[in-house]
Amino acid sequence: MRLKKWATGGVGFIKQLTTYLTRRPTKTPPVKQANLTSFYIGTWTFYDEQQKRHHTFQVSSHLTIKIDGKPLAGKIIKLTAKQLLFLDQYGYELLITADEQQPATIFDEADQRTYPIAHLKKDVTKGI
């Protein structure tokens, strides 16, 4: 009696295991952090319509950020192929979104505005 239950249960288990293994999605390899970092490195420019002024935005290889040459205190809290999210010392977020080729916009939570950004140059130094 016990042997029959064990054999029946074993067959069911093997069927479930086979189904699980054949239907399990394959994992895509993660993008390396170094590649993501280099994607955002550079100097960018954007125009503020309200202030009628051009600004520069720099991202270093250490992911430090400067706006108009002034360091911005804070830290990166998210880094993906589509977004770089920076949290400043006051708790406001700067969100850089990217298309397939390069960063394309920056959203400033403090001003509640999104700016298109244009690439000026790649910074090849270790810091800005």
N, C-alpha and C positions, 0 to 999 in steps of 0.2 A: 504494500500500500504506500509506504513512504517512498520507495523507489519510483513508483509510477508518478507521484506528485512532483518529485524532484526532476524527473525526466521531462514531464510536461512543462514545468516552470522553466527549465533550462532552454527548451526549444523557443518558448516565448521570449525569453531574455535575449537569445541570439538574434531573433527576428527584429526586436526593438533596437538592439545594438547596430545591426546591419543597416536598418532604416536611418538611424541617427547619423552614422558615419557617411552614408551616401548622400544625405540631404544637407549636411553641415556646410555652411558657406565657407569659401576659402578666404583667408585673410590676405589683404593687400599689405605689402611691406610698408612700414612707416617711413615717412619722409624724414631724412636726417636733419637734425636741428641746425647744423652748420649751413646746410643749403637754404633753410628758411631765413636764417640770420642774414646771409649774404643777399638774399632777395630784397630785403628792406634797406640795406645800407645805401646811403647816398645823400645828396642834397636835393631838396624839392622846393618848389615855389608855389605859392597860391595868392590869390587876390581877394582882399576883404572889401566887399562892396560898401559896407557901412562906414568903414574908416577910410575908404578910397586909398588903400595902401597895399603894396606887395609885401609879402613875408617870405622868409626862407625857413625851411624845416629840415634839420639834419638828423640822421640816424647813424650812429657809429657802429663799428664791428662789435662793440661791447653792449650794444643796444641802449646807449645813452642818447638822450634827445636834447637838441637845442632848437630854440625858435629865435630867429633874428640874432643868432650868435650867443644867446644866453641859455645856460644849462637849465633844464627843466627838472626839478626834483620830483622823484617818484619811481615807479618800477613797472616793468612789463608784467602783465598778469595773464596774457594769452598770446600765443604765437602760432599761427597756422598759415597755410599757403594762401588763404583768403583774407586773413585779418591779423593785425598787430594791435593789441589793446594795452594802452598805457594808463595807469592810475596815478594822478599827480598827488602832491602832498596835501592838497585840500579835499581830496576825495572825488575829483572830477575825472572823467575818462576822456581820453583822446583815442579815437578808433580810426585806424588806417585800414581801408579796404583795398583789395587788389584784384585786378583781372588776371588773365593768364600771363601777361607780359611783365607787369610792374604794378606797384602801388598806384591807385587811381584817385582816391578821395580821402579826405580826413574829416572826421566828425568831431567837433569840439562840444562836449556836453555842457561846459560852462556857458557858452553862447547859444547852445541849441542850434548850431548851424553846421552844414556840410559844405566843404570847399573842394572843388576839383584841384588836384595837384599835378604839377608838371615836373619832370625830372630835369635837373640841371647837370649833375655829374655824379659819378660814383666816387666815393671817398675810399681810397685804398690804404689809408693809414689805419693804425690800430685804434686810435682814438680821435675824437674831433676836438 
